[in-house]
Amino acid sequence: MAKQIILYNLRDDVTDEDYAKWCNTYKGPLLLGLDSVKQFTLVNMLGGIKGNGSKGMAPEETPSPYKYIGIVDCTDLEAMQKDSQTKAFKEEFFPQWFSKWVGDFYVLVGMEVFDGKK
C-alpha cells in the first residue's frame, strides 16, 4: 500500500488544542473524503530516542524534531496525486494548512514493505 508520511511542526501562534479541533472538524473528514485515502492517522509526538548503530552511539532520549506526524494510507500514489489536484485539496485545504497552521514540514512518499497486525 502507498503511504504519505508528513512530518511537521505547528506555527508558533497555533495551539495544540486549536489544531486538534480543526483536524477533527475539517482536515480529517476532508482527507478521508478523498477517493485515494483509505486511512488517515495523526500523531502528536511526545518524545523520542536517538542513536547510531554504525557509529556505536547508544540510544538516548531526545525531543522529536517534529511535533506531528500524519500518516496517509493511499490506494495508490497516482490516485493520491490526482486527488491533490482537486479544488477541495489544492485550493481550499492546502492553502489553509500551509498559511494558518503549519510551520516547517517534510513530506515522505513510499510503498509499504511490511504490515503486521496482532
GROMACS elastic network, one bead per residue, 0.5 to 0.9 nm:
[ bonds ]
;  ai    aj funct       b0    kb
    1    73     6  0.69140   500
    1    74     6  0.65662   500
    1    75     6  0.64836   500
    1    76     6  0.67732   500
    1    77     6  0.89760   500
    1   110     6  0.86019   500
    1   111     6  0.57195   500
    1   112     6  0.52282   500
    1   113     6  0.82658   500
    2    72     6  0.83973   500
    2    73     6  0.61270   500
    2    74     6  0.51548   500
    2    75     6  0.64240   500
    2    76     6  0.52942   500
    2    77     6  0.59918   500
    2   109     6  0.75387   500
    2   110     6  0.58472   500
    2   112     6  0.60585   500
    3    71     6  0.69288   500
    3    72     6  0.55220   500
    3    74     6  0.57033   500
    3    75     6  0.86624   500
    3    76     6  0.81805   500
    3    77     6  0.78428   500
    3   108     6  0.81664   500
    3   109     6  0.58314   500
    3   110     6  0.54291   500
    3   111     6  0.59688   500
    3   112     6  0.68331   500
    4    70     6  0.78700   500
    4    71     6  0.58892   500
    4    72     6  0.50639   500
    4    73     6  0.67723   500
    4    74     6  0.76164   500
    4    77     6  0.87569   500
    4   107     6  0.69189   500
    4   108     6  0.56542   500
    4   110     6  0.65673   500
    4   111     6  0.87807   500
    5    69     6  0.67794   500
    5    70     6  0.56340   500
    5    72     6  0.64184   500
    5    73     6  0.88880   500
    5   106     6  0.83350   500
    5   107     6  0.58408   500
    5   108     6  0.50245   500
    5   109     6  0.63647   500
    5   110     6  0.82983   500
    6    68     6  0.79684   500
    6    69     6  0.55514   500
    6    71     6  0.65277   500
    6    72     6  0.83033   500
    6   105     6  0.70268   500
    6   106     6  0.58604   500
    6   108     6  0.62111   500
    6   109     6  0.86436   500
    7    65     6  0.88595   500
    7    66     6  0.59090   500
    7    67     6  0.77401   500
    7    68     6  0.59508   500
    7    70     6  0.66221   500
    7    71     6  0.89826   500
    7   104     6  0.84902   500
    7   105     6  0.54861   500
    7   106     6  0.51138   500
    7   107     6  0.62463   500
    7   108     6  0.80443   500
    8    65     6  0.84519   500
    8    66     6  0.51439   500
    8    67     6  0.62813   500
    8    68     6  0.53343   500
    8    69     6  0.65004   500
    8    70     6  0.83712   500
    8   102     6  0.69799   500
    8   103     6  0.69371   500
    8   104     6  0.56636   500
    8   106     6  0.63094   500
    8   107     6  0.84943   500
    9    12     6  0.87685   500
    9    65     6  0.83051   500
    9    66     6  0.54210   500
    9    67     6  0.52205   500
    9    68     6  0.60419   500
    9    69     6  0.88553   500
    9   101     6  0.88708   500
    9   102     6  0.60774   500
    9   103     6  0.53306   500
    9   104     6  0.56655   500
    9   105     6  0.64971   500
   10    13     6  0.80747   500
   10    14     6  0.62944   500
   10    15     6  0.79914   500
   10    16     6  0.81444   500
   10    19     6  0.83821   500
   10    67     6  0.76539   500
   10    68     6  0.80144   500
   10   101     6  0.57914   500
   10   104     6  0.73951   500
   10   105     6  0.88506   500
   11    14     6  0.54850   500
   11    15     6  0.85211   500
   11   100     6  0.76991   500
   11   101     6  0.58254   500
   11   102     6  0.51440   500
   11   104     6  0.79235   500
   12    15     6  0.79827   500
   12   102     6  0.89073   500
   12   103     6  0.75577   500
   13   101     6  0.84956   500
   14    17     6  0.84998   500
   14    18     6  0.68994   500
   14    19     6  0.69718   500
   14   100     6  0.81833   500
   14   101     6  0.63999   500
   14   102     6  0.83742   500
   15    18     6  0.53393   500
   15    19     6  0.62772   500
   15    20     6  0.86220   500
   16    19     6  0.51431   500
   16    20     6  0.60312   500
   16    21     6  0.86206   500
   16    44     6  0.88331   500
   17    20     6  0.51632   500
   17    21     6  0.62853   500
   17    22     6  0.87440   500
   18    21     6  0.51955   500
   18    22     6  0.63107   500
   18    23     6  0.86901   500
   19    22     6  0.50748   500
   19    23     6  0.61056   500
   19    24     6  0.85905   500
   19   101     6  0.71679   500
   20    23     6  0.50551   500
   20    24     6  0.61212   500
   20    25     6  0.85862   500
   21    24     6  0.51882   500
   21    25     6  0.61141   500
   21    26     6  0.82488   500
   22    25     6  0.52597   500
   22    26     6  0.54944   500
   22    27     6  0.64504   500
   22    28     6  0.84692   500
   23    26     6  0.54176   500
   23    28     6  0.53172   500
   23    29     6  0.80349   500
   23    42     6  0.87443   500
   24    27     6  0.65869   500
   24    28     6  0.56653   500
   24    29     6  0.72185   500
   25    28     6  0.69570   500
   25    29     6  0.68008   500
   25    30     6  0.88671   500
   26    29     6  0.56106   500
   26    30     6  0.59771   500
   26    31     6  0.86185   500
   26    93     6  0.85918   500
   27    30     6  0.51998   500
   27    31     6  0.61557   500
   27    32     6  0.85592   500
   27    93     6  0.73325   500
   27    97     6  0.86239   500
   28    31     6  0.53295   500
   28    32     6  0.61091   500
   28    33     6  0.85022   500
   28    40     6  0.70635   500
   28    41     6  0.84971   500
   28    42     6  0.87355   500
   29    32     6  0.51177   500
   29    33     6  0.60197   500
   29    34     6  0.89566   500
   30    33     6  0.50658   500
   30    34     6  0.67926   500
   30    88     6  0.79454   500
   30    89     6  0.80407   500
   30    93     6  0.79681   500
   31    34     6  0.54625   500
   31    35     6  0.88676   500
   31    36     6  0.89929   500
   31    37     6  0.66691   500
   31    39     6  0.85153   500
   31    40     6  0.71776   500
   31    72     6  0.85025   500
   31    89     6  0.82868   500
   32    35     6  0.78485   500
   32    36     6  0.85968   500
   32    37     6  0.57984   500
   32    38     6  0.69593   500
   32    39     6  0.66240   500
   32    40     6  0.67534   500
   33    36     6  0.86370   500
   33    37     6  0.74128   500
   34    37     6  0.55576   500
   34    38     6  0.85480   500
   34    80     6  0.82894   500
   34    83     6  0.64449   500
   34    84     6  0.88806   500
   34    89     6  0.87792   500
   35    38     6  0.78940   500
   35    74     6  0.88112   500
   35    75     6  0.82438   500
   35    79     6  0.77303   500
   35    80     6  0.81409   500
   35    83     6  0.72688   500
   36    73     6  0.83935   500
   36    74     6  0.52832   500
   36    75     6  0.51204   500
   36    76     6  0.67950   500
   36    77     6  0.82587   500
   36    78     6  0.87389   500
   36    79     6  0.53789   500
   36    80     6  0.52545   500
   36    81     6  0.88019   500
   36    82     6  0.85164   500
   36    83     6  0.68424   500
   37    40     6  0.72890   500
   37    72     6  0.67272   500
   37    73     6  0.59249   500
   37    75     6  0.63123   500
   37    76     6  0.87201   500
   37    79     6  0.87713   500
   37    80     6  0.72564   500
   37    83     6  0.89693   500
   38    72     6  0.76357   500
   38    73     6  0.54543   500
   38    74     6  0.55206   500
   38    75     6  0.64813   500
   39    71     6  0.80680   500
   39    72     6  0.59254   500
   39    73     6  0.50781   500
   39    74     6  0.72755   500
   40    70     6  0.72068   500
   40    71     6  0.57411   500
   40    73     6  0.63512   500
   40    74     6  0.89397   500
   41    69     6  0.82122   500
   41    70     6  0.57717   500
   41    71     6  0.51211   500
   41    72     6  0.65831   500
   41    73     6  0.85964   500
   42    68     6  0.70336   500
   42    69     6  0.58472   500
   42    71     6  0.63402   500
   42    72     6  0.87276   500
   43    67     6  0.82773   500
   43    68     6  0.56342   500
   43    69     6  0.51563   500
   43    70     6  0.63091   500
   43    71     6  0.82138   500
   44    66     6  0.89621   500
   44    67     6  0.58071   500
   44    69     6  0.66954   500
   44    70     6  0.89027   500
   45    48     6  0.79100   500
   45    63     6  0.88571   500
   45    64     6  0.68612   500
   45    66     6  0.73289   500
   45    68     6  0.57669   500
   45    69     6  0.73102   500
   46    63     6  0.77304   500
   46    64     6  0.74987   500
   46    67     6  0.74164   500
   47    61     6  0.74731   500
   47    62     6  0.64342   500
   47    64     6  0.53204   500
   47    67     6  0.85332   500
   48    60     6  0.83616   500
   48    61     6  0.57668   500
   48    62     6  0.52806   500
   48    63     6  0.55866   500
   48    64     6  0.53633   500
   48    65     6  0.89443   500
   49    59     6  0.60283   500
   49    60     6  0.52756   500
   49    62     6  0.54291   500
   49    63     6  0.77774   500
   49    64     6  0.81160   500
   50    57     6  0.87534   500
   50    58     6  0.80787   500
   50    59     6  0.51960   500
   50    60     6  0.54431   500
   50    61     6  0.63568   500
   50    62     6  0.63221   500
   50    63     6  0.89610   500
   51    55     6  0.87123   500
   51    56     6  0.81446   500
   51    57     6  0.53694   500
   51    58     6  0.53296   500
   51    60     6  0.63693   500
   51    61     6  0.89383   500
   52    55     6  0.54949   500
   52    56     6  0.60466   500
   52    58     6  0.67187   500
   52    59     6  0.72732   500
   53    57     6  0.60074   500
   53    58     6  0.72406   500
   53    59     6  0.86546   500
   54    57     6  0.77553   500
   55    58     6  0.88762   500
   57    60     6  0.86745   500
   62    65     6  0.88807   500
   63    66     6  0.85131   500
   63    67     6  0.89223   500
   64    67     6  0.64568   500
   66    69     6  0.72958   500
   66   104     6  0.85699   500
   66   105     6  0.80379   500
   73    76     6  0.86486   500
   74    77     6  0.68102   500
   74    79     6  0.78872   500
   74    80     6  0.65536   500
   75    78     6  0.87618   500
   75    79     6  0.69743   500
   75    80     6  0.76142   500
   76    79     6  0.55025   500
   76    80     6  0.64056   500
   76    81     6  0.88260   500
   76   111     6  0.89080   500
   77    80     6  0.50483   500
   77    81     6  0.61382   500
   77    82     6  0.86011   500
   77   109     6  0.82361   500
   77   110     6  0.84448   500
   77   111     6  0.87745   500
   78    81     6  0.50692   500
   78    82     6  0.62247   500
   78    83     6  0.86833   500
   79    83     6  0.61774   500
   79    84     6  0.86141   500
   80    83     6  0.50035   500
   80    84     6  0.61257   500
   80    85     6  0.88367   500
   81    84     6  0.51084   500
   81    85     6  0.67525   500
   82    85     6  0.54261   500
   82    86     6  0.71019   500
   83    86     6  0.53655   500
   83    87     6  0.88989   500
   83    88     6  0.87945   500
   83    89     6  0.71446   500
   83    90     6  0.86699   500
   84    87     6  0.83838   500
   84    88     6  0.84891   500
   84    89     6  0.55279   500
   84    90     6  0.59787   500
   84    94     6  0.88834   500
   85    88     6  0.83966   500
   85    89     6  0.66122   500
   85    90     6  0.54836   500
   85    91     6  0.85343   500
   86    89     6  0.54277   500
   86    90     6  0.57743   500
   86    91     6  0.76652   500
   87    90     6  0.52717   500
   87    91     6  0.50076   500
   87    92     6  0.65680   500
   87    93     6  0.86403   500
   88    91     6  0.59920   500
   88    92     6  0.51252   500
   88    93     6  0.61750   500
   88    94     6  0.85565   500
   89    92     6  0.56915   500
   89    94     6  0.58127   500
   89    95     6  0.85945   500
   90    93     6  0.63742   500
   90    94     6  0.54980   500
   90    95     6  0.71802   500
   91    94     6  0.65748   500
   91    95     6  0.63489   500
   91    96     6  0.87389   500
   92    95     6  0.60388   500
   92    96     6  0.65944   500
   92    97     6  0.89581   500
   93    96     6  0.54204   500
   93    97     6  0.61926   500
   93    98     6  0.85979   500
   94    97     6  0.50671   500
   94    98     6  0.58795   500
   94    99     6  0.83802   500
   95    98     6  0.51755   500
   95    99     6  0.58935   500
   95   100     6  0.79668   500
   96    99     6  0.54427   500
   96   100     6  0.54215   500
   96   101     6  0.70571   500
   96   102     6  0.89753   500
   97   100     6  0.56998   500
   97   101     6  0.50996   500
   97   102     6  0.59720   500
   98   101     6  0.62262   500
   98   102     6  0.54814   500
   98   103     6  0.76656   500
   99   102     6  0.68867   500
   99   103     6  0.84862   500
  100   103     6  0.88419   500
  102   105     6  0.73633   500
  112   115     6  0.71287   500
